[in-house]
Amino acid sequence: MRAFNRFYTNLIGALDYSRHLHTPYTLTEARVLYELAHSAQTDAADLRAALSVDAGQLSRMLGRFEKKGLVQREPSARDGRRLSVHLTEDGRGAAEQLEVRSQSAVESLLARIPEPDRDVLTETLRTARAILDGRGTGGSRRSARGGEEAARTKLRAPRPGDLGWIVERNAAVYADEFSWDGTYEALVARIVAQFAEGHDPQREAVWIAELDGRRAGCVMCVADEAPGTARLRLLLVDPGARGHRLGDRLVDECVAFARSAGYSELVLWTNDVLAAARRIYQRAGFELVKEEPHHSFGHDLVGQDWRLTL
C-alpha cells in the first residue's frame, strides 16, 4: 500500500499540486474550496471534521482566503459560537477553475488507458474504497446500496467542456458497442452545436450525470418543431457507470423539466437495437407510436418514435 501511495501521489502531482494544475493553491487549500463549493453554507467545525485539518491551520487558511475576497465568515445561524463560512463570487469562480483543471488532468490520464482497462480500473478503485471505508464487498455492500448510490451519484447542469464530452462519448460508445460510423458523431455534433449556439434556458436544458465525481451520462431536453412539444435527445450512460439507475434519473429529470416548462408532450426518436434505453423509456411511461426501417450510421436499423403525454 505504501508503494502504491508513493507511485500514485507522484502520478497525479499531489506533492507539487499548485504547479501540476497551474494554480496558486496547495492541495489542502483546493480541498477546502471544493468542500465549500459543494455546500451552500459550512461551519468551520464541519470543515475540520470533513478534512481532518488542524483547527489553527484551517483558521489561518480561511483568513488568507478572506483577505483575497474568496470567502466570508460570520456567526453560524445554527450556533452563534461557531463560524459559518461560504464562498464569495470570486471564491466560487476559483473553485470552478480548480474543478475544470482537475477534471482535465484526470481525463488526460485516462486517455492513455484503453477503454476496457478503464472499466477494470474504475471497478477496482470502487472495491478498494469500499474495503478501506469498512463497507467490504458482496452482501454488505449490496445491503447499503441505496444510501451509497445517492451519495455517489448526482445530476448537474453542464460546465465548460461538457458539451464537447457529450459528442465524444456518444461517438465512442456507439462505435464500440454498435459499430456506428462517423455520421452518427456528425449528427450528435450538430445537435449539440445548435443547443450551444442559442437556446431558451426556460424551455431547454442539458443534464450531466456524475458517478464518484466524474462524468457518467447525459440527456437533453429541447423544443420540438410541433407546438407544445419537447424532445428528449442524446440519452447516454457511460458503460463504466451502468447499474446505478442513472438512465432512469436522467429521463425522470427531463420529464419533470418538460412538465414544469409547460410542454404538453415529450417525444423522442431511437432505434430498436438500443434495448436498454427502450426499457428506461417504458418505465418512464413513454409509448411507442411509430416504427420505420432506415439505413443510417452504416447499418440497417429500425427507427422508433416514442411519446409521453405530460
C-alpha positions in Angstrom: 0.0 0.0 0.0 2.8 2.4 0.8 4.4 1.6 -2.6 1.2 2.4 -4.3 0.8 5.6 -2.4 4.2 6.8 -3.5 3.5 5.8 -7.1 0.1 7.4 -7.2 0.9 10.7 -5.5 3.8 11.2 -8.0 1.5 10.2 -10.9 -1.2 12.8 -10.1 1.3 15.5 -8.9 -0.1 15.6 -5.3 3.4 16.6 -3.9 3.5 19.7 -6.2 -0.2 20.3 -6.7 0.0 24.0 -7.4 2.4 23.6 -10.3 0.7 20.4 -11.5 -2.6 22.3 -12.1 -1.1 25.7 -12.6 -2.9 27.2 -9.6 -1.8 29.3 -6.6 -3.4 26.8 -4.2 -2.0 23.9 -2.3 -3.8 20.6 -2.3 -5.3 21.3 1.2 -6.5 24.7 0.1 -8.0 23.2 -3.0 -9.9 20.6 -0.9 -11.3 23.4 1.3 -12.5 25.3 -1.7 -14.0 22.1 -3.1 -15.9 21.4 0.1 -17.2 25.0 0.3 -18.3 24.9 -3.4 -20.4 21.8 -2.8 -22.3 23.1 0.2 -24.5 26.2 0.4 -23.0 27.0 3.8 -20.5 25.2 6.0 -19.3 25.8 9.6 -15.6 25.9 10.2 -16.0 23.0 12.6 -17.7 20.9 9.8 -14.7 21.6 7.5 -12.3 20.5 10.2 -14.2 17.2 10.7 -14.6 16.5 7.0 -11.0 17.1 6.1 -9.2 16.3 9.4 -7.4 19.6 9.3 -5.8 21.2 12.3 -8.0 24.0 13.7 -5.2 26.5 13.7 -4.1 25.6 10.2 -7.7 25.9 8.9 -8.2 29.3 10.6 -5.1 30.7 9.0 -6.1 29.4 5.7 -9.6 30.9 5.9 -8.0 34.1 7.0 -5.9 34.2 3.8 -9.0 33.3 1.7 -10.9 36.1 3.4 -8.2 38.7 2.6 -8.2 37.6 -1.0 -12.0 38.0 -1.2 -12.7 34.3 -1.7 -14.7 33.6 1.4 -16.9 35.3 4.0 -17.1 34.3 7.7 -20.0 35.1 10.0 -21.6 33.7 13.1 -23.5 30.5 12.4 -27.3 30.5 12.3 -27.2 27.1 14.0 -24.9 28.0 16.8 -23.6 31.6 17.5 -20.4 30.1 18.9 -19.5 28.8 15.6 -18.3 30.5 12.4 -20.1 29.9 9.2 -18.0 30.0 6.0 -19.2 30.4 2.4 -17.6 31.3 -0.9 -17.9 34.7 -2.5 -18.5 35.1 -6.2 -14.7 35.2 -6.7 -14.3 32.2 -4.5 -16.8 30.2 -6.5 -15.0 31.2 -9.7 -11.7 29.9 -8.2 -13.3 26.6 -7.1 -14.9 26.1 -10.6 -11.5 26.8 -12.2 -9.9 24.1 -10.0 -12.7 21.7 -10.8 -12.2 22.2 -14.6 -8.4 21.7 -14.3 -8.7 18.7 -12.0 -11.2 17.1 -14.4 -9.0 17.8 -17.4 -5.9 16.3 -15.6 -7.8 13.1 -14.8 -9.2 12.9 -18.4 -5.7 13.2 -19.8 -4.5 10.4 -17.5 -7.4 8.1 -18.5 -7.0 9.0 -22.2 -3.8 6.9 -22.3 -5.6 3.8 -21.0 -7.6 1.5 -23.3 -11.4 1.6 -22.8 -11.7 -1.9 -21.4 -8.9 -1.2 -18.9 -10.7 1.9 -17.7 -13.7 -0.1 -16.7 -11.5 -2.6 -14.8 -9.7 0.3 -13.1 -12.9 2.0 -12.1 -14.4 -1.1 -10.6 -11.1 -1.9 -8.8 -10.9 1.5 -7.3 -14.5 1.3 -6.2 -13.8 -2.0 -4.5 -10.7 -0.7 -2.8 -12.6 2.3 -1.5 -15.4 0.1 -0.2 -13.0 -2.1 1.7 -10.9 0.7 3.2 -14.1 2.5 4.1 -15.2 -0.5 6.1 -18.1 -1.4 3.9 -16.5 -4.5 2.4 -17.9 -6.2 -0.7 -20.6 -8.6 -1.7 -23.7 -8.8 0.5 -22.8 -6.0 2.9 -22.1 -3.7 0.0 -25.4 -4.5 -1.6 -27.4 -4.1 1.6 -26.3 -0.4 1.8 -26.7 0.2 -1.9 -29.5 2.8 -1.7 -27.8 5.3 0.5 -24.4 4.7 -1.1 -25.7 5.3 -4.6 -27.3 8.5 -3.5 -24.0 9.7 -2.2 -22.0 8.6 -5.2 -24.2 9.9 -8.0 -25.7 13.3 -8.9 -27.1 15.2 -11.8 -26.0 18.8 -12.6 -26.1 21.5 -15.2 -23.3 21.5 -17.9 -20.0 23.2 -17.3 -17.4 24.3 -19.9 -16.2 21.3 -21.8 -19.3 19.1 -21.0 -20.9 19.7 -24.4 -17.8 18.5 -26.2 -17.7 15.5 -23.9 -21.3 14.6 -24.9 -20.2 14.5 -28.6 -17.0 12.5 -27.8 -18.7 9.9 -25.5 -21.7 9.3 -27.8 -19.4 8.8 -30.8 -17.0 6.5 -28.9 -19.7 4.4 -27.1 -21.9 3.8 -30.1 -18.9 3.0 -32.3 -17.6 0.5 -29.7 -21.0 -1.2 -28.9 -22.8 -1.0 -32.3 -20.1 -0.1 -34.8 -21.8 3.1 -35.8 -19.7 5.2 -38.2 -18.7 8.8 -38.2 -22.1 10.0 -39.5 -23.5 9.5 -36.0 -20.8 11.6 -34.5 -21.7 14.3 -37.0 -25.4 14.1 -36.1 -24.6 14.5 -32.4 -22.2 17.4 -33.1 -25.0 19.2 -35.0 -27.5 18.7 -32.2 -25.0 19.9 -29.5 -23.8 22.9 -31.6 -27.4 24.0 -32.2 -28.1 23.9 -28.5 -24.8 25.7 -27.7 -25.3 28.5 -30.2 -28.7 29.6 -28.8 -31.3 28.0 -26.6 -34.1 29.2 -24.3 -32.9 28.2 -20.8 -36.5 28.3 -19.6 -37.6 25.7 -22.1 -34.4 23.8 -23.0 -31.8 22.1 -20.8 -28.9 19.6 -20.6 -28.1 17.5 -17.6 -24.8 15.8 -16.8 -24.8 12.7 -14.6 -21.8 12.1 -12.3 -20.6 9.0 -10.6 -18.0 9.4 -7.9 -17.3 12.9 -9.2 -16.7 12.0 -12.8 -19.0 12.5 -15.9 -21.0 9.4 -16.4 -24.0 10.3 -18.6 -26.1 12.9 -20.2 -29.5 13.8 -21.6 -31.0 16.9 -23.4 -34.5 18.4 -23.5 -35.2 20.8 -26.4 -38.2 22.4 -28.0 -39.6 20.3 -30.9 -41.0 21.7 -34.2 -44.5 20.8 -33.1 -46.1 23.5 -30.8 -46.2 22.4 -27.2 -43.9 19.5 -27.7 -40.4 18.9 -26.2 -37.9 16.4 -27.5 -35.6 14.2 -25.4 -32.3 13.8 -27.0 -28.9 12.1 -26.6 -29.6 10.0 -23.5 -26.3 8.2 -22.7 -24.9 6.4 -19.7 -21.2 5.6 -19.9 -20.5 1.8 -19.9 -18.4 2.0 -16.7 -21.3 3.8 -14.9 -24.1 1.4 -15.7 -26.1 -0.4 -13.0 -26.6 2.8 -10.9 -30.0 3.8 -12.5 -28.5 6.9 -13.9 -30.5 6.5 -17.1 -33.8 6.5 -15.1 -32.8 9.5 -13.2 -31.8 11.4 -16.3 -35.0 10.6 -18.1 -37.1 11.5 -14.9 -35.3 14.8 -14.7 -36.0 15.5 -18.4 -39.7 14.6 -17.9 -40.1 16.8 -14.8 -38.4 19.8 -16.6 -40.7 19.4 -19.6 -43.7 19.5 -17.4 -42.6 22.5 -15.4 -41.8 24.3 -18.7 -45.4 23.9 -19.8 -45.0 21.4 -22.6 -48.0 19.1 -23.3 -46.0 16.2 -24.5 -42.4 14.8 -24.7 -41.2 12.8 -27.7 -38.0 11.0 -28.7 -36.5 9.1 -31.5 -34.4 6.0 -31.0 -33.6 2.7 -32.7 -34.8 -0.8 -31.8 -31.2 -2.1 -31.2 -31.0 0.2 -28.1 -32.8 -2.2 -25.8 -31.6 -0.9 -22.5 -32.7 2.7 -23.4 -36.1 1.4 -24.6 -36.7 -0.2 -21.1 -35.9 3.1 -19.5 -38.4 4.9 -21.7 -41.1 2.3 -20.9 -40.5 2.7 -17.2 -41.0 6.4 -17.5 -44.3 5.9 -19.2 -43.4 6.5 -22.9 -45.4 4.7 -25.5 -44.2 3.5 -28.9 -46.2 5.3 -31.7 -44.2 4.5 -34.9 -41.5 2.3 -36.3 -39.8 2.7 -39.6 -36.7 0.9 -41.2 -33.9 3.1 -42.4 -30.2 2.9 -43.2 -28.1 5.2 -41.0 -24.7 5.2 -39.3 -23.5 2.4 -41.6 -26.3 -0.1 -40.7 -29.8 -1.1 -41.5 -31.8 -0.1 -38.5 -35.4 0.3 -37.3 -36.2 3.8 -36.0 -38.8 4.2 -33.3 -40.8 7.3 -32.3 -41.9 7.3 -28.6 -44.3 9.8 -27.0 -45.2 10.7 -23.4 -48.3 12.8 -22.6 -47.5 15.3 -19.9 
